[in-house]
C-alpha cells in the first residue's frame, strides 16, 4: 500500500469535506435566519457632469453586512430610486455586488434626464411651491430569496419665489422727457400670485396699483415683461390692453405673465453649473401717453425690477469630495436620518414582509430679505435631493 497516496488522498478528501460542510453550514444558516440579511444603511448623492440633455448623479449606497464574513454573489444587487412629488427623477442599480463584513459602499452613476425638470416644476407649483422628496434603496439576494428595502423619511421642501413681489411701497415712474414733469405715475402697490399651471406654462398673475398724480388722464397702452433665470429667457410678453387713468385717481392694472416650462431644462443646466444658485429676474416696461402729451413713449420700470436669488444644496453634500469614488470600499455612517426599513423574504412563491418604521418629516422654508425696491434674497433649503441615512 502506498502510504503517501493514502495520506495525500485522505488529506484531500478531508479538505473537500470541510469546505463542503462549511458551505452547507453557511447556506443553511442563511436559510434558517441564523445569519443576517444585508441591508441599506445610507444613500449619498452628488452631481457629476451636466450637459444640455442629462445631469449625472453619483450615488454612494452604504450596505451593511451583519455577518462576520464578506460575500460576493452574482445574484446580489442594489438599486435605488429618487422621486419628487411622485415624479421619478433618477433610478440606478448594480448587480454582482461585493459585500464585506460590516459597512461597504457601493458606487453608482446614473443620469437624471433634464426633460424631467419641467414635470417636476409643474408639480412643485401646483402643490403650493412644495416638494415631497422620497428616496428608496433596496439590497436583494436571489440566493437566499431575501431583500431589505430602505425608505428614507420624506423630506418636505417649500419655496416662496414670488411672495416678496407683494409690496405697498410707493415707487415713482419717470418719463425723463423734456417738458414733462416727473413723476408721471406712482406705483403704490404690487401683488403676485400663481395662475392655473399647465404642462406648457406657469402663469403669474401680477397687479399694479397705479396712481395718476396729474390733473390730466394718464393712458397706459401696454405693460411688457421679461423673465430670466440665470440669464436664460423663460418668459416674455405684453398686455396690449389700454388703460386710461383719470387725474388724481388710483387704478389697479392687471398684468398676466407666464414662465415657459419648456425652457426650464435649459435653466436647470445653469443652476447646476452655477453651484446650485439661480437669480430669478423680472424686468418691466410700460408704453404710456403722459398727461398733456399726445406721444406714446416706452418707459423702463426700473424701480419695479424683481430679483430673487435661490440657492439649493439638493443632496446635502455640496462642497464635499467624492470620498467613495473608485469602487466598493468599507465605510461607516456619518449622518443619520430616520426612515423605514422593510425586509422581504420569498419562500415557495410566498412573500412575507417585516417592517420597522421610524417616521420623521423635515420642513424647510425659504429665508428672505428685502432691501429698498428690489428684493435680493437667498433661499437656502438644504436642497431637493438631500443626503439620507438610516437611523
Buried (B, 14 or more C-beta within 10 A) or exposed (E): EEEEEEEEEEEEEEEEEEEEEEEEEBEEBBBEEEBBBBBBBBBBBBBBEBEEEBBBBBBBBBBBBEBEEEBEBEEBBBBBBBBBBEBBBBBBBBEEBBBBBBBBBBBBEBBBEBEBBBBBBBBBBBBEBBBBBBBBBBBBBBEBBBBBBBBBBBBBBBBBBBBBBEBEEBBEBBBEBEEBEEBBBBBBBBBBEBBEBEEEBBBBBBBBBBBBBBEBBBBBBBBBBBBBBBEBEBBBBBBEEEBEBEEEBEBEBEBBBBBBBEBBBBBBBBBBBEEBBBBBBBBBBBBBBBBEBEEEBEBBBBBBBBBBBBBBBBBBBBEEEEEBEEEBBEBEEEEEBBBBBBBBBBEEEEEEEEEEEEEEEBEBEBEBEEEEBBBBBEBEBBBBBBBBBBE
